[in-house]
Amino acid sequence: MINAIVLIQAEAGAIPEIAQEIAEIDGVTEVYSCAGDVDLIALVKVPSHEDLADLVPSRIGKVEGVLNTDTHIAFRSYSKRDTEAAFSIGLDD
């Protein structure tokens, strides 16, 4: 699976509606509104790079009110939750 973080600049007056529409796109796992240089952050999980290459410009980028996107592909996870899950595979409690 390919994990990516998509930083999104959006029209200020429609951020909640834009966020909701993006959240409903297959492959988008979470959408956050935030302060700072971007308006929304979408977390994306797709099977392949080709799927990501299609999802961002063809789906997220086409949502009315999206002004710009900046995509960051994740190479490796260092979260405690992911590490614990990896080591508990196949173990019974």
Phi, psi and omega in degrees: 000143177259125175253137179217154175246125181248116177271130189233128169263133186223162175297126188301323184286352185232020185303313180300318181291319178297315179301316180296318179295319178294320181298335182274356180282132177301131181103339176272121183265329180207152174224132180237137167272149186206167175264158178120208185287341180237161182265324183224149171234124178249133173263132187234139176225116182225159182292329187213165176298326179297320178296319178294318180298333177274317186299312187292302183285327186273336182246298182295313182295340181267356177294129181300128180102347175283124183262326183197150175229153177220114188256134178238119180273132179274132178270316187211146178259138177242015181287146180300320181300313181294321180295314179297321179296320181296322182277349181261001181298126177086356179265139176264143179283000000 
